[in-house]
Amino acid sequence: MVMNKPKNYPKISAVICTLNEEKNLQYVLPKIPQWMDEIILVDGQSVDNTVTVAKHLCPEIKVFLQQDKGKGNAIVYDIRWRISEVACSITSVFRLCQSLKNKDGHPKN
């Protein structure tokens, strides 16, 4: 999955904490840079098809099922399993942030 990343860079994980996000993953997963060393989904007991959709959109995704609740707990849970030195937390809010930008990538007024 690593592409065009210098060898001296640390390993980087994209971490996605989810709860019933099946409809939003299509806007998030394809936007994750290919140079990430791993993509981790920590699911907070979703009752929809979040995990199935994530695996369909990103077959190499590592899925962990959160035992407790809350984003803070999900992030702590992630720390136990990731292989990287650096983690980038991504949420479905990413979709909202993208919709607030103009075509040139600058914020809308």
MODELLER restraints for C-alpha pairs under 7 A, 6 or more apart:
rsr = mdl.restraints
at = mdl.atoms
rsr.add(forms.Gaussian(group=physical.xy_distance, feature=features.Distance(at['CA:1:A'], at['CA:34:A']), mean=5.84, stdev=0.5))
rsr.add(forms.Gaussian(group=physical.xy_distance, feature=features.Distance(at['CA:1:A'], at['CA:35:A']), mean=6.26, stdev=0.5))
rsr.add(forms.Gaussian(group=physical.xy_distance, feature=features.Distance(at['CA:1:A'], at['CA:36:A']), mean=6.76, stdev=0.5))
rsr.add(forms.Gaussian(group=physical.xy_distance, feature=features.Distance(at['CA:1:A'], at['CA:37:A']), mean=6.21, stdev=0.5))
rsr.add(forms.Gaussian(group=physical.xy_distance, feature=features.Distance(at['CA:2:A'], at['CA:34:A']), mean=6.01, stdev=0.5))
rsr.add(forms.Gaussian(group=physical.xy_distance, feature=features.Distance(at['CA:2:A'], at['CA:35:A']), mean=4.15, stdev=0.5))
rsr.add(forms.Gaussian(group=physical.xy_distance, feature=features.Distance(at['CA:2:A'], at['CA:36:A']), mean=5.90, stdev=0.5))
rsr.add(forms.Gaussian(group=physical.xy_distance, feature=features.Distance(at['CA:2:A'], at['CA:37:A']), mean=5.63, stdev=0.5))
rsr.add(forms.Gaussian(group=physical.xy_distance, feature=features.Distance(at['CA:3:A'], at['CA:34:A']), mean=6.04, stdev=0.5))
rsr.add(forms.Gaussian(group=physical.xy_distance, feature=features.Distance(at['CA:3:A'], at['CA:35:A']), mean=4.69, stdev=0.5))
rsr.add(forms.Gaussian(group=physical.xy_distance, feature=features.Distance(at['CA:4:A'], at['CA:35:A']), mean=6.56, stdev=0.5))
rsr.add(forms.Gaussian(group=physical.xy_distance, feature=features.Distance(at['CA:5:A'], at['CA:35:A']), mean=6.04, stdev=0.5))
rsr.add(forms.Gaussian(group=physical.xy_distance, feature=features.Distance(at['CA:10:A'], at['CA:85:A']), mean=6.02, stdev=0.5))
rsr.add(forms.Gaussian(group=physical.xy_distance, feature=features.Distance(at['CA:10:A'], at['CA:86:A']), mean=6.93, stdev=0.5))
rsr.add(forms.Gaussian(group=physical.xy_distance, feature=features.Distance(at['CA:11:A'], at['CA:37:A']), mean=5.89, stdev=0.5))
rsr.add(forms.Gaussian(group=physical.xy_distance, feature=features.Distance(at['CA:11:A'], at['CA:84:A']), mean=4.53, stdev=0.5))
rsr.add(forms.Gaussian(group=physical.xy_distance, feature=features.Distance(at['CA:11:A'], at['CA:85:A']), mean=5.51, stdev=0.5))
rsr.add(forms.Gaussian(group=physical.xy_distance, feature=features.Distance(at['CA:11:A'], at['CA:86:A']), mean=6.36, stdev=0.5))
rsr.add(forms.Gaussian(group=physical.xy_distance, feature=features.Distance(at['CA:12:A'], at['CA:36:A']), mean=5.52, stdev=0.5))
rsr.add(forms.Gaussian(group=physical.xy_distance, feature=features.Distance(at['CA:12:A'], at['CA:37:A']), mean=5.41, stdev=0.5))
rsr.add(forms.Gaussian(group=physical.xy_distance, feature=features.Distance(at['CA:12:A'], at['CA:38:A']), mean=6.99, stdev=0.5))
rsr.add(forms.Gaussian(group=physical.xy_distance, feature=features.Distance(at['CA:12:A'], at['CA:84:A']), mean=5.15, stdev=0.5))
rsr.add(forms.Gaussian(group=physical.xy_distance, feature=features.Distance(at['CA:12:A'], at['CA:85:A']), mean=6.30, stdev=0.5))
rsr.add(forms.Gaussian(group=physical.xy_distance, feature=features.Distance(at['CA:12:A'], at['CA:86:A']), mean=4.83, stdev=0.5))
rsr.add(forms.Gaussian(group=physical.xy_distance, feature=features.Distance(at['CA:12:A'], at['CA:87:A']), mean=5.67, stdev=0.5))
rsr.add(forms.Gaussian(group=physical.xy_distance, feature=features.Distance(at['CA:13:A'], at['CA:36:A']), mean=5.88, stdev=0.5))
rsr.add(forms.Gaussian(group=physical.xy_distance, feature=features.Distance(at['CA:13:A'], at['CA:37:A']), mean=5.76, stdev=0.5))
rsr.add(forms.Gaussian(group=physical.xy_distance, feature=features.Distance(at['CA:13:A'], at['CA:38:A']), mean=4.92, stdev=0.5))
rsr.add(forms.Gaussian(group=physical.xy_distance, feature=features.Distance(at['CA:13:A'], at['CA:39:A']), mean=5.73, stdev=0.5))
rsr.add(forms.Gaussian(group=physical.xy_distance, feature=features.Distance(at['CA:13:A'], at['CA:84:A']), mean=5.77, stdev=0.5))
rsr.add(forms.Gaussian(group=physical.xy_distance, feature=features.Distance(at['CA:13:A'], at['CA:86:A']), mean=6.33, stdev=0.5))
rsr.add(forms.Gaussian(group=physical.xy_distance, feature=features.Distance(at['CA:13:A'], at['CA:87:A']), mean=4.72, stdev=0.5))
rsr.add(forms.Gaussian(group=physical.xy_distance, feature=features.Distance(at['CA:13:A'], at['CA:88:A']), mean=6.09, stdev=0.5))
rsr.add(forms.Gaussian(group=physical.xy_distance, feature=features.Distance(at['CA:14:A'], at['CA:36:A']), mean=6.62, stdev=0.5))
rsr.add(forms.Gaussian(group=physical.xy_distance, feature=features.Distance(at['CA:14:A'], at['CA:38:A']), mean=6.37, stdev=0.5))
rsr.add(forms.Gaussian(group=physical.xy_distance, feature=features.Distance(at['CA:14:A'], at['CA:39:A']), mean=4.77, stdev=0.5))
rsr.add(forms.Gaussian(group=physical.xy_distance, feature=features.Distance(at['CA:14:A'], at['CA:40:A']), mean=6.11, stdev=0.5))
rsr.add(forms.Gaussian(group=physical.xy_distance, feature=features.Distance(at['CA:14:A'], at['CA:87:A']), mean=5.91, stdev=0.5))
rsr.add(forms.Gaussian(group=physical.xy_distance, feature=features.Distance(at['CA:14:A'], at['CA:88:A']), mean=4.87, stdev=0.5))
rsr.add(forms.Gaussian(group=physical.xy_distance, feature=features.Distance(at['CA:14:A'], at['CA:89:A']), mean=6.05, stdev=0.5))
rsr.add(forms.Gaussian(group=physical.xy_distance, feature=features.Distance(at['CA:14:A'], at['CA:90:A']), mean=6.77, stdev=0.5))
rsr.add(forms.Gaussian(group=physical.xy_distance, feature=features.Distance(at['CA:15:A'], at['CA:39:A']), mean=6.06, stdev=0.5))
rsr.add(forms.Gaussian(group=physical.xy_distance, feature=features.Distance(at['CA:15:A'], at['CA:40:A']), mean=4.82, stdev=0.5))
rsr.add(forms.Gaussian(group=physical.xy_distance, feature=features.Distance(at['CA:15:A'], at['CA:41:A']), mean=5.93, stdev=0.5))
rsr.add(forms.Gaussian(group=physical.xy_distance, feature=features.Distance(at['CA:15:A'], at['CA:87:A']), mean=6.55, stdev=0.5))
rsr.add(forms.Gaussian(group=physical.xy_distance, feature=features.Distance(at['CA:15:A'], at['CA:88:A']), mean=5.87, stdev=0.5))
rsr.add(forms.Gaussian(group=physical.xy_distance, feature=features.Distance(at['CA:15:A'], at['CA:89:A']), mean=4.73, stdev=0.5))
rsr.add(forms.Gaussian(group=physical.xy_distance, feature=features.Distance(at['CA:15:A'], at['CA:90:A']), mean=5.90, stdev=0.5))
rsr.add(forms.Gaussian(group=physical.xy_distance, feature=features.Distance(at['CA:16:A'], at['CA:40:A']), mean=6.14, stdev=0.5))
rsr.add(forms.Gaussian(group=physical.xy_distance, feature=features.Distance(at['CA:16:A'], at['CA:41:A']), mean=4.76, stdev=0.5))
rsr.add(forms.Gaussian(group=physical.xy_distance, feature=features.Distance(at['CA:16:A'], at['CA:42:A']), mean=6.18, stdev=0.5))
rsr.add(forms.Gaussian(group=physical.xy_distance, feature=features.Distance(at['CA:16:A'], at['CA:89:A']), mean=5.94, stdev=0.5))
rsr.add(forms.Gaussian(group=physical.xy_distance, feature=features.Distance(at['CA:16:A'], at['CA:90:A']), mean=4.97, stdev=0.5))
rsr.add(forms.Gaussian(group=physical.xy_distance, feature=features.Distance(at['CA:16:A'], at['CA:91:A']), mean=5.70, stdev=0.5))
rsr.add(forms.Gaussian(group=physical.xy_distance, feature=features.Distance(at['CA:17:A'], at['CA:41:A']), mean=5.90, stdev=0.5))
rsr.add(forms.Gaussian(group=physical.xy_distance, feature=features.Distance(at['CA:17:A'], at['CA:42:A']), mean=4.83, stdev=0.5))
rsr.add(forms.Gaussian(group=physical.xy_distance, feature=features.Distance(at['CA:17:A'], at['CA:43:A']), mean=5.89, stdev=0.5))
rsr.add(forms.Gaussian(group=physical.xy_distance, feature=features.Distance(at['CA:17:A'], at['CA:71:A']), mean=6.59, stdev=0.5))
rsr.add(forms.Gaussian(group=physical.xy_distance, feature=features.Distance(at['CA:17:A'], at['CA:74:A']), mean=6.34, stdev=0.5))
rsr.add(forms.Gaussian(group=physical.xy_distance, feature=features.Distance(at['CA:17:A'], at['CA:91:A']), mean=6.32, stdev=0.5))
rsr.add(forms.Gaussian(group=physical.xy_distance, feature=features.Distance(at['CA:18:A'], at['CA:42:A']), mean=6.23, stdev=0.5))
rsr.add(forms.Gaussian(group=physical.xy_distance, feature=features.Distance(at['CA:18:A'], at['CA:43:A']), mean=4.78, stdev=0.5))
rsr.add(forms.Gaussian(group=physical.xy_distance, feature=features.Distance(at['CA:18:A'], at['CA:44:A']), mean=5.92, stdev=0.5))
rsr.add(forms.Gaussian(group=physical.xy_distance, feature=features.Distance(at['CA:19:A'], at['CA:43:A']), mean=5.96, stdev=0.5))
rsr.add(forms.Gaussian(group=physical.xy_distance, feature=features.Distance(at['CA:19:A'], at['CA:44:A']), mean=5.13, stdev=0.5))
rsr.add(forms.Gaussian(group=physical.xy_distance, feature=features.Distance(at['CA:19:A'], at['CA:45:A']), mean=6.51, stdev=0.5))
rsr.add(forms.Gaussian(group=physical.xy_distance, feature=features.Distance(at['CA:19:A'], at['CA:46:A']), mean=4.85, stdev=0.5))
rsr.add(forms.Gaussian(group=physical.xy_distance, feature=features.Distance(at['CA:20:A'], at['CA:46:A']), mean=4.71, stdev=0.5))
rsr.add(forms.Gaussian(group=physical.xy_distance, feature=features.Distance(at['CA:20:A'], at['CA:47:A']), mean=6.27, stdev=0.5))
rsr.add(forms.Gaussian(group=physical.xy_distance, feature=features.Distance(at['CA:20:A'], at['CA:48:A']), mean=5.48, stdev=0.5))
rsr.add(forms.Gaussian(group=physical.xy_distance, feature=features.Distance(at['CA:20:A'], at['CA:50:A']), mean=5.82, stdev=0.5))
rsr.add(forms.Gaussian(group=physical.xy_distance, feature=features.Distance(at['CA:21:A'], at['CA:50:A']), mean=5.47, stdev=0.5))
rsr.add(forms.Gaussian(group=physical.xy_distance, feature=features.Distance(at['CA:22:A'], at['CA:48:A']), mean=6.69, stdev=0.5))
rsr.add(forms.Gaussian(group=physical.xy_distance, feature=features.Distance(at['CA:22:A'], at['CA:49:A']), mean=5.61, stdev=0.5))
rsr.add(forms.Gaussian(group=physical.xy_distance, feature=features.Distance(at['CA:22:A'], at['CA:50:A']), mean=4.12, stdev=0.5))
rsr.add(forms.Gaussian(group=physical.xy_distance, feature=features.Distance(at['CA:22:A'], at['CA:53:A']), mean=6.01, stdev=0.5))
rsr.add(forms.Gaussian(group=physical.xy_distance, feature=features.Distance(at['CA:24:A'], at['CA:92:A']), mean=6.08, stdev=0.5))
rsr.add(forms.Gaussian(group=physical.xy_distance, feature=features.Distance(at['CA:25:A'], at['CA:54:A']), mean=6.64, stdev=0.5))
rsr.add(forms.Gaussian(group=physical.xy_distance, feature=features.Distance(at['CA:27:A'], at['CA:95:A']), mean=6.18, stdev=0.5))
rsr.add(forms.Gaussian(group=physical.xy_distance, feature=features.Distance(at['CA:28:A'], at['CA:92:A']), mean=6.73, stdev=0.5))
rsr.add(forms.Gaussian(group=physical.xy_distance, feature=features.Distance(at['CA:28:A'], at['CA:94:A']), mean=6.80, stdev=0.5))
rsr.add(forms.Gaussian(group=physical.xy_distance, feature=features.Distance(at['CA:28:A'], at['CA:95:A']), mean=6.64, stdev=0.5))
rsr.add(forms.Gaussian(group=physical.xy_distance, feature=features.Distance(at['CA:29:A'], at['CA:57:A']), mean=7.00, stdev=0.5))
rsr.add(forms.Gaussian(group=physical.xy_distance, feature=features.Distance(at['CA:29:A'], at['CA:58:A']), mean=7.00, stdev=0.5))
rsr.add(forms.Gaussian(group=physical.xy_distance, feature=features.Distance(at['CA:39:A'], at['CA:61:A']), mean=5.15, stdev=0.5))
rsr.add(forms.Gaussian(group=physical.xy_distance, feature=features.Distance(at['CA:39:A'], at['CA:62:A']), mean=6.23, stdev=0.5))
rsr.add(forms.Gaussian(group=physical.xy_distance, feature=features.Distance(at['CA:40:A'], at['CA:61:A']), mean=5.78, stdev=0.5))
rsr.add(forms.Gaussian(group=physical.xy_distance, feature=features.Distance(at['CA:40:A'], at['CA:62:A']), mean=4.77, stdev=0.5))
rsr.add(forms.Gaussian(group=physical.xy_distance, feature=features.Distance(at['CA:40:A'], at['CA:63:A']), mean=5.96, stdev=0.5))
rsr.add(forms.Gaussian(group=physical.xy_distance, feature=features.Distance(at['CA:41:A'], at['CA:61:A']), mean=6.93, stdev=0.5))
rsr.add(forms.Gaussian(group=physical.xy_distance, feature=features.Distance(at['CA:41:A'], at['CA:62:A']), mean=6.12, stdev=0.5))
rsr.add(forms.Gaussian(group=physical.xy_distance, feature=features.Distance(at['CA:41:A'], at['CA:63:A']), mean=4.84, stdev=0.5))
rsr.add(forms.Gaussian(group=physical.xy_distance, feature=features.Distance(at['CA:41:A'], at['CA:64:A']), mean=6.21, stdev=0.5))
rsr.add(forms.Gaussian(group=physical.xy_distance, feature=features.Distance(at['CA:42:A'], at['CA:63:A']), mean=6.04, stdev=0.5))
rsr.add(forms.Gaussian(group=physical.xy_distance, feature=features.Distance(at['CA:42:A'], at['CA:64:A']), mean=4.88, stdev=0.5))
rsr.add(forms.Gaussian(group=physical.xy_distance, feature=features.Distance(at['CA:42:A'], at['CA:65:A']), mean=5.80, stdev=0.5))
rsr.add(forms.Gaussian(group=physical.xy_distance, feature=features.Distance(at['CA:42:A'], at['CA:66:A']), mean=6.09, stdev=0.5))
rsr.add(forms.Gaussian(group=physical.xy_distance, feature=features.Distance(at['CA:42:A'], at['CA:74:A']), mean=6.13, stdev=0.5))
rsr.add(forms.Gaussian(group=physical.xy_distance, feature=features.Distance(at['CA:42:A'], at['CA:78:A']), mean=6.81, stdev=0.5))
rsr.add(forms.Gaussian(group=physical.xy_distance, feature=features.Distance(at['CA:43:A'], at['CA:64:A']), mean=6.31, stdev=0.5))
rsr.add(forms.Gaussian(group=physical.xy_distance, feature=features.Distance(at['CA:43:A'], at['CA:65:A']), mean=5.02, stdev=0.5))
rsr.add(forms.Gaussian(group=physical.xy_distance, feature=features.Distance(at['CA:43:A'], at['CA:66:A']), mean=5.62, stdev=0.5))
rsr.add(forms.Gaussian(group=physical.xy_distance, feature=features.Distance(at['CA:44:A'], at['CA:65:A']), mean=6.44, stdev=0.5))
rsr.add(forms.Gaussian(group=physical.xy_distance, feature=features.Distance(at['CA:44:A'], at['CA:66:A']), mean=5.03, stdev=0.5))
rsr.add(forms.Gaussian(group=physical.xy_distance, feature=features.Distance(at['CA:44:A'], at['CA:69:A']), mean=6.09, stdev=0.5))
rsr.add(forms.Gaussian(group=physical.xy_distance, feature=features.Distance(at['CA:45:A'], at['CA:65:A']), mean=6.76, stdev=0.5))
rsr.add(forms.Gaussian(group=physical.xy_distance, feature=features.Distance(at['CA:45:A'], at['CA:66:A']), mean=6.61, stdev=0.5))
rsr.add(forms.Gaussian(group=physical.xy_distance, feature=features.Distance(at['CA:55:A'], at['CA:61:A']), mean=6.35, stdev=0.5))
rsr.add(forms.Gaussian(group=physical.xy_distance, feature=features.Distance(at['CA:66:A'], at['CA:74:A']), mean=6.27, stdev=0.5))
rsr.add(forms.Gaussian(group=physical.xy_distance, feature=features.Distance(at['CA:100:A'], at['CA:107:A']), mean=5.93, stdev=0.5))
rsr.add(forms.Gaussian(group=physical.xy_distance, feature=features.Distance(at['CA:100:A'], at['CA:108:A']), mean=5.74, stdev=0.5))
rsr.add(forms.Gaussian(group=physical.xy_distance, feature=features.Distance(at['CA:101:A'], at['CA:107:A']), mean=4.33, stdev=0.5))
rsr.add(forms.Gaussian(group=physical.xy_distance, feature=features.Distance(at['CA:101:A'], at['CA:108:A']), mean=5.20, stdev=0.5))
rsr.add(forms.Gaussian(group=physical.xy_distance, feature=features.Distance(at['CA:102:A'], at['CA:108:A']), mean=5.55, stdev=0.5))
